[in-house]
């Protein structure tokens, strides 16, 4: 299976980069993993709703350009379906069985995802009702994908 992580912004913190690199290395035995980083927009403090929508639209344009027709697109969104680790593993495995050979997980910027990106998605998942920094979300997502593959292969994983 091929997995692409489409995300807004670059990782600047070394500790996030190290964690991402570690999970990418671990995942290399299970799938082909790619990252597509699209530029983020500067978010002004106290911006109006209109300004925020414009920022999400610009970031959304970049995300939509990165999405290929063959991708099964899973948006990370606070109002998406929640899974436990077993459930996420079963979901990813079922997608593979159903012939979805290229999954794309989309992580928005600090304001979330544009409505057009949400509509383009085939599914939405949520990790929590809490809000996480989008940089940290990459690490959490990779850890859960790695855990999913360990579960699928009946390999031990930390509970």
Residue, then its C-alpha position, 0 to 999 in steps of 0.5 A: x500500500x502507498x500512503x501519502x501525508x498531505x500537510x500544510x506547513x513545514x516542520x521547524x522543530x527538530x524533535x518533531x522531525x526526529x519523531x517523523x523520521x523514526x516512524x517513517x523508517x519503521x513504516x518502510x517495511x509495511x508501506x511506501x510513505x510519501x509526504x507532500x508539504x504545501x505552503x501555509x499562510x500567515x494567520x493574523x491574530x484576531x483576524x476576521x472570519x472572512x480573513x480566516x476563510x480566505x486563508x483556508x481557501x488559499x491553503x485548500x487550493x494547494x492541498x487540492x492540487x496535491x491530491x491525485x485522482x487515484x488517492x483515497x482521501x482521508x481528512x483529519x478533522x475534529x468532527x470526523x469519525x473516531x476510532x480506537x487503535x484496533x478500529x483504525x487498523x481494521x479500517x486501513x486493512x479493509x480499505x486495502x482489501x477493497x482495492x484502495x492501494x493509495x491512501x492520502x491523509x490530509x492535515x490542515x493548517x492552524x485554521x483547519x481544512x477548507x470546505x472544498x477539501x472536506x468535500x473532496x475527501x472520501x472520509x474524515x477521521x478525528x483523533x480527539x475532540x481536542x485541538x492539536x498543533x498540526x505539526x504534532x498531528x503528523x507524529x500522532x498520525x504516523x504513530x497510529x498508522x505504524x500501530x495499525x500495521x503492527x496490529x494487522x500483522x499480529x505483531x506486539x505493540x505497546x498498549 
